[in-house]
């Protein structure tokens, strides 16, 4: 079986929210690892209804996640819908918090695994502002290479709306000096446009 490195990162409103999510994500990955073993061992030996009942009782977080997968949503109740969604690796790595960011990586994940729905699940169920993932097969080489936001687009859009600068200062006082610079540059740009 071909494995490769996978990387996951999620941003939260506060460090406290990130720490709470770290516990939930750790529990989720633990359940997913056990659920994958259960799935691989009994998927063809058990009637579908019985499989999902036992699966839901043993792995409630992963069962909630399974119900968000496209195949399941379209009525497919065969256990095979889980194939490619439950592998979170064999390295035994921990889920880490760095500031308001939760991150996880593993170098032994089946290369056809899809973590995109996991990212959506983390945003919806664990209230992440944004979650993203990547693999070494798509060119992601580290957790640092996962960009959750289009910063150039954000700054470009902010510069179009200098009336929002005072709001930003109230929301995040550390931005005060940067906002002054942006305001001066924005006003200079406005003068040039008028002349």
C-alpha positions, -999 to +999 in steps of 0.1 A: +000+000+000+014+034-009+017+060+018+026+096+019+028+126+043-005+145+050-008+178+068-037+194+085-041+229+100-072+247+115-075+282+128-097+292+158-109+324+173-088+321+205-061+300+221-087+286+245-109+275+216-079+259+199-070+240+230-106+227+234-106+217+197-073+200+201-089+176+226-118+169+202-096+165+172-073+141+191-104+121+202-116+121+166-083+108+152-082+082+179-117+071+170-110+072+133-079+049+138-100+024+157-129+028+133-107+021+103-096-012+119-132-021+127-142-013+091-114-033+075-121-063+097-159-066+094-171-046+064-181-076+043-191-099+072-219-079+087-252-066+073-251-029+066-277-020+092-259-039+119-225-024+108-238+012+111-255+005+144-223-009+160-201+017+142-222+046+156-222+032+192-184+026+192-173+057+173-199+085+177-177+113+164-166+094+134-202+083+127-213+119+127-184+126+102-194+096+081-229+111+077-214+142+060-196+122+033-211+126-002-217+089-007-235+085+026-256+117+019-266+102-015-281+071+002-252+047-001-251+028+032-225+003+022-195+003+047-172+009+017-183+046+017-157+050+045-128+039+022-104+067+018-118+089+046-106+074+079-068+070+075-050+095+098-017+076+097+004+052+117+031+074+132+012+080+164+017+118+161+000+142+184-024+170+176-006+202+185-017+238+193+004+268+183-013+300+193-048+298+178-039+271+153-044+234+157-021+212+135-015+176+128+006+156+103+015+120+096+039+105+071+022+072+068-013+079+054-027+059+025-021+082-006-057+081-018-071+094+015-093+125+014-090+148+044-110+176+027-143+164+043-125+162+076-115+199+072-152+208+066-162+187+096-137+205+118-151+239+106-187+229+112-185+207+143-155+221+162-161+257+151-128+263+133-127+296+114-109+278+086-093+244+081-070+232+054-049+202+045-024+190+019-002+160+010+033+156-003+017+143-035+001+177-041+033+195-033+027+203+004+060+198+022+052+210+057+025+224+080+040+259+072+031+254+035-006+252+043-020+287+038-055+290+053-061+325+040-054+345+008-036+373+026-028+393-005-065+393-014-075+403+021-051+432+022-060+443-013-097+443-004-090+462+029-072+489+010-103+495-011-122+502+021-103+527+044-135+533+063-130+499+079-096+508+094-111+522+126-132+491+131-100+469+127-082+490+153-110+484+179-111+447+171-073+442+172-053+471+188-020+456+178-028+466+142-028+503+151+006+510+136+000+490+105-034+507+100-017+542+102+007+531+074-022+517+053-042+548+058-014+571+047-007+550+017-044+547+009-048+585+011-017+590-011-032+566-036-065+585-035-048+618-042-030+604-072-062+591-086-079+625-083-051+644-100 
